[in-house]
Amino acid sequence: MGYITARWARTHFPCNSHHSYLDTMSSSSHSLGRKRSRSDSVSENDYVDEAGDAVPSLPHSPPTPKRPRQRPDPRVASEADVHTHDPVTPKRPTKSHPEGGPKPTPMKSDVQSQLVASTQAYANTQVKSYIKRELKGHIMRDYPVVDFVRQVWGFDPSMIPRGKTGYNITLALLLAYRDSTYYKDNDQPRIYKPGERNSCIAFEKICRHLIELLEKNWREQHGRDVGSQPPTQHDGILCFLREITISGDYAKFKPDFGLILKVLLKRRMVDWSQLGVCGELKKTRKNFLQGISQDLIIDPNLLNKRMRSSVNSGPSGRDDSFASFPSQADDAMTHDAEPVNKKRKIGHKSVRGDNGKDAEQSSPADSAANSSSPPLGDSHARHDESENLTEYEVQILKYLNEILSHGFRHHSSGFLVDNQWISLWYADRYGAVKSRSFDWTMEPHYLLLMIAALHFAPPVKLGFSPFIAQSPAVSGLASTADAALVLPKASPLEGAEITTPLTFPLDITPSRRIFTAYGIVGRGTTVIPIKMAGNAVAAGIPQRSPDELVAKVSWQHLSRKEATHIRNIRAALKQSQYAEARSCLDHVVDMKYSFALPMEDPQLALPRALMRYMPSLLVKDMRYFNVLILEAYEPLEHIATAEEFKKVFRDTVRAHHWVWKEAGVLHRDISINNIMFRRTPDDSVAGVLCDWDLSDTKDSIGNPEDLTVPTKATIRVWMERKGRSKSSTQGTMSTLGAPLPKSEAVDADENEQEGDGPEARQRARYRTGTGPFMAVELMVSDTTPVHRYRFDLQSFYFLLCWFAAGHNPEKREIRRITSWLHKDLKTVGAQKMMFIQQEEVRVKIFENAHQNYYDLIYSWVESLTTNIIYPSITIWNDIRTQRARLAKAVVDGNTEMQGRIKKEISRKTVELEESVTFEKFMDALDE
């Protein structure tokens, strides 16, 4: 009975008799198959390190009593199959990025990417696994300490105050830290033990002591009285967070140290967005500072001797050519790329894999001396594979990740203390940078430099956006009270660029909060509620609701031009000769302004732009800072009835069609978060198609691949079955009729691209979209298909199924289909294939649907499946079978068979394109 069992249908549609298509399906049953809840605040006892540093995750769904089987939504599937939270996007495709070319961001990678959340917070083990995958190839190691401090925190060694008091660490403080331990009882992982507190408290006292000396020396140097305060640019303090509660939107854990506002220290409450920096301490040994009997004197002048000469640097202090430079600094910088099982030196430890074992003491100088790595640069970059990350490193990185995933941050930074060794850490949308580890008991001037930099650093150097202006009456690292977004200039939707600053007051309320995508690497999209006011209103830009605007901020890849696409789309629709096309202006996102800056622009104050070592990865993955001022819309969670959803769905499918027809732009990322709506004055709804950052034009997308050419991978399989050498593959390729160039003879493998120039590499094909909604062809094809219009229609279909299966209008939430959530695209594709082909899978998905959507499931979903989706998948599977047969014919040298198969593939290809069209799709919806 299609999507509903016969008993289900008889119960709820007793007067109807329906034709079943199960017989057709059973004969072809293949084996293939924005709303977020804020985490509860966490108290100090919810935190310890490593095995117990996160609140244990809850089951994926709470126990739910079974409902009577006579209901139309019987519990055949478990709650684990459909439950709350937004969709997960798999890791970037099974396709590697083109060698030497840009690495785009084809997959949505945000809060849901890679992670399967518990009902309250992401599990600690899941976060760590995510960090290792996300940062693979995105870590720069052993950056010079002085350069790190200067470029990240904007502090030069010459800025350390020089007074008559000088600097030291007292013997009592040294012994207290040496003799403390970092104790953890795995049997009771949620309780700080006295020894653990002692080590953190001892290090905190050392930091406070150095801060006091910095302020005293400043007063002496400047001739101020005892009561005067140094001109610090934030009212924060570095402290041990044992008594501090940290709240956030994702995982539940906190670092040992944080730079927070003094007023928040008194309140014992802080949000991740308010944390200036984070720090983590690991104390396991006492075998250092042996025989010490006096204070440790610190000479800041040693830092001046270690300073790097600025050779060939541009005005911004960075190398304009992105080249490498021989280091005259205090240490060497390398990119680690050893295999996981090979030992490598990190600071004082020799680590096997990432388990933190096999430690042996060594100095940073020894590590540098033993390294055979060439100086890092564009031609010598060696990227650290993140599987080599130690557990300690993963721990500090997960805290940097949390900071970047809250509020409006351009970057995050922190430090890792491992007994007497310290490394400094930095993270932005390109990846992470780790400084050279230094022994602060042997090189205390580096510890002084770190503390001074954190104490005097302006908020911008701690990662807070320079485009947020706070009220003069507000003091702090991060506050939305009376704050505003200030754009130095902006381009309106139409007309000349506005060169005077535009101010948009922030409009933060309990119902309008800042949303930041989860993760480090990628676009890092942040949506900020704002309102039109001041000179922005004076500019005369029309808007429907002055108090309902948002700023969409992201770090876009250079190849992505969302603002340009939106302008072109709206212009094409406005000028269209078709009234229906012009009416679709109401159903495409309405952009007021756009603003963009290149990564190296000094207005951004991005430390990455100042770093003179630019690995090849960064050059290939260049991004720009992008701000779009948009009309605010409501998410699909706020839909009240099935009729409202139908209206929104029709509006966006129709708008998508006319944009493709009139503007020649394909969206390529139809998903649950990219379809929104607004309420009109008469309280009806209008669907709006948003987020065009992955869209592309007809010319850029290119022509579809020739399916009458077998893939190289398939030919290799047949050759290996025949026991022939792989090296003879190319010779066999030429048997495809007339001799052809390799790029035309077979579809390229996933890691091969056509052409040699940067333009050819940039136009390489990638699988684009958000995993649960991507077309099956995109997910399970051996090679990457050209994105077709029908792929987006199939995404609309999966969105319809997702919404109908999980939306609860009373709770305003959409439960997710967890069988469509996996880091591997082909696994998700197989699950969706089974959903289309097997009734029992479909019944599982829909049996917990809200009763408001029974008719939607029975009519729209079944109609689309029966008339469009299932037939098209059947045709596509036939083509795949024929291509496999063609590959065998090529290997066998059977030219006659090749000709017959090619004709059949050509016929099926035309049939496939004609099976999924806008007209047929709308007919299936009774349009």
C-alpha positions, 0 to 999 in steps of 0.5 A: 500500500505504498507508504501506508500499510493496508491496515493503516489505510483502512483505519483512516481512509475507510471509504477509499480504495487505493491501487498498490504498487508493491508488486512492482516494487517487490520485483526490484528490491535492490540491496542498495538502498533552525531551531536549536535548544540551548544546553542547560547550564553546567555546574563545576561538578559536571567537569573533569578532564579526559574520560570524564570531562563531559557530562555523560550523554543521554540515550539518543531518545528517551523511553517512550510508552508504546501507543495502541496499535490501532492508531495510524502511527504504530510504533514499528520503528524505534525512537532512535530512527526518528528523533529531535535535532537538525540534520547531520551533514556527512563529511566532505565527499568521497572525492578528494580536492584537486591537487594544487587547486582550491578546496571548496566547501561543498558540504554543509558543515555546521552544528549537525555535521559529523555529530549525532547529538544526545537529547541535551548535549553532544557526547565527548567522544563524538566531539573528539572524533569530529575534531580529528576528522575536521582538522585533518590536514588543517594543522600547522605545528611548531610556530615560533612562540614570539611570532605567535604572540605578536601575530595572534595577540598583537603583543610585542616583547618590547611592550612588556613594562620595564620597572625597577621591580623586575620579574620573578616566580617565587620559590614557594609558588614553584614548589607548590606547582611542582609538588601538586598533582593532577589527580583523576579517579575514573570511577568517579569522573565527575568530581574534581579531586583535591590534587587536581585542584591543587595543580590548577590553583598553583598555576593560577597563582603563578599567573596572578603573581606575574600579572601583579608584577606586570602592573607594578612595573608599568606603574614604575615605568610610567611614574604612576601612583600605586592606585593607578591601573595599566591601560588594559583593553578588557576588564577580564582576568585569567582564572581557574574555572573550577567554580564557574558555570559555562553555558552553551548550545552544544557540548557540555564541558569546560576548560581548566582556565579561561579569560573572563570578565571580572564581573562574570567571575563574581557571578560564577556564570559565563557563556562560551561566547564571552570566553576570551581564551581557554587553557588546559592543564595536565599535571602528572609528574614531579620530576622537574625543578629538582634541587631548586632553592631560590626564586626563578628570575625572569629576564624579558630582554631574552625575548628581544634577542630571539625576535625574528627579523621581518625579511621581505614582509609587506606593510601588514607584516606578512609575506605578500607572496605567501612564500616561505622564509628561512627562520632566524627565530627562537625555534623551527616550524614544521608540518608533521605528516608521519604515519599514525603508528610512528612516534613523533616528538611533540614538545617533551613527549614522544607520542605513539598515535594519539593515546598520550603514552610512551612519554619521554623527556626531551627539549624543544631544541632536541625536537627541532634538531631531530627534525628533517623537515624543510622550512615551511612554505608554499612549496614545502608545506607538510600538513599534519594528519589529524589522526596524529593528534594526542588526546591532550591536543584534541582536548584543547582543540575541542575548547577552541572549537566551542568558542568558535561555535558561539557568538560572533568570533573571527578566531579563538586561541588558548594554551595547553600546559603539560607539566612544565611544557606549554604550547600556544594554540590558535584556530580560525576557519582555515584550521589550527596553529600550534606554537613550539612547546617551551619549558616555562621552568627553563624559559620563563620569559616565554611564560611572562610574554604569554601572560602579558599578551593575554592581560593587555590584548584588545578584544579584537586580538582575542577573536571578537569581531571588530565590526561589533561596536559596544556602547561606551557605557558597556565594559567587557570582552563580549556584550550584546547590550546596546551593541551594533553591527557597523559595516565600513561600507556596503553594496545595496541590492541595486545602485551604487556602493555606499562608502559611509559606515552603516550601523545596524543595532543588534536585536537580541531577544529570547526569541531572536538569538545569535546562531553560529554554525558548529565547527572550526574549518569551513564557512562558519556561518553566523546569523545575527538578529539586527534591525534597520536604524540610523543611516541605514534607514536614511539610505532608503532601502525598502523593507517589510519589517524594520525590526526583523532583519538578520546579518548572515556572516560567513567565510566564503570560498573565493569560488562562491559568490552568493551576493552576486547570484542573489542580485542576478536572480532578482534582476532576472525575475524582475525583468522576466516577460512571464508574470509567474516568474515576476511573482517569484520575487516574493519567494527568493530571499530579499537581500538589502546589502552585502559587504565583503573583504579579502582575508588579508584586509587589515580591517579584519585583523585576522592573525592568519593574514599576518603569519608569514608561513603560508602552507599550500593548503591555505593558498588552495583554500582561500576564503573571504569575509562576507556579510549579507543583510537579509530580511528575517524569515521563520523556519519550517519548525514554525509551520502551524498546519499541513496546508501552510506547509503545502503553500510554502512547498509549492512556492519554493518549488515554483521559485526554484524552477523560474530561477533556473529558467530565467536566471540560469542559476541552480540552488544545489542545496535544497534542505530543511534549513534553506526553505523558510517562510514569512507571514503576510499581513492577512496571516497567510504564509509565503515560502522563501528559498534562502541560502544561495552560497552553494548555487552555480550557473548553467555555464559553470556547471557544464554539460552532463557527463557522457554515460556511454563511456565506462568509468576507469574504476569499473574497467579496473575491476573487470581487468583485475577479474581477468587477471590482467595488469593495471598498467595495461588499462590505458591501452584498453581504454583506446578500444572505445572506438577511435583513439581519444584523449584520456580525459575523454575516454573515461570518466575521471576517478575521484582524485583526477581532474581534467586540465592543468591550469588553476581555472580548470582545477577550480571548476572541478566537480564536487558533490554539493548539498546537505546529506539527508536531502541530496539526490541518491545519484550524487551520493552513490555514483562512483564518479561525481556527476554534473549537478542536474536540475532533477537532483534539486527536485529529488532534494525537494522530495526528501525534504518533504519526507523529512518534514512529514515524518518529523514535524510536531506543530505543537512543540515546533520541532522537526524530529530527524531521520537518523538512518539518513545521518552518517559521515559517509555519503554512500552509506546515506545514499544506500539508506535512502535507496532502500527508503524508496524501494522497500515498503517496510523501510518507509513504514518505519520512517512515517509511523511516528508522524504527527496526525496532521500530516497523514494526508500529506504522506498518503497523497503527496509523498506517495504520488511523488514516489510512485510517479517520479522518484521510484521510476527515475531510480529504476532507470538510473539503476538500469544505466549503471548496470549497462555501464558495467556491462559496457566496461566488460565489453571494453575489456573483452574487446567486443566492439559489437556489444559496445555499440549495442550497449551504448545505444541502450544507455543513450536511450535510457539517458533521455528517458531518465531526464524526461522522467523528472521534470518541473511539470511532472513534479507539480502534476504529482502535487495536483498542481 
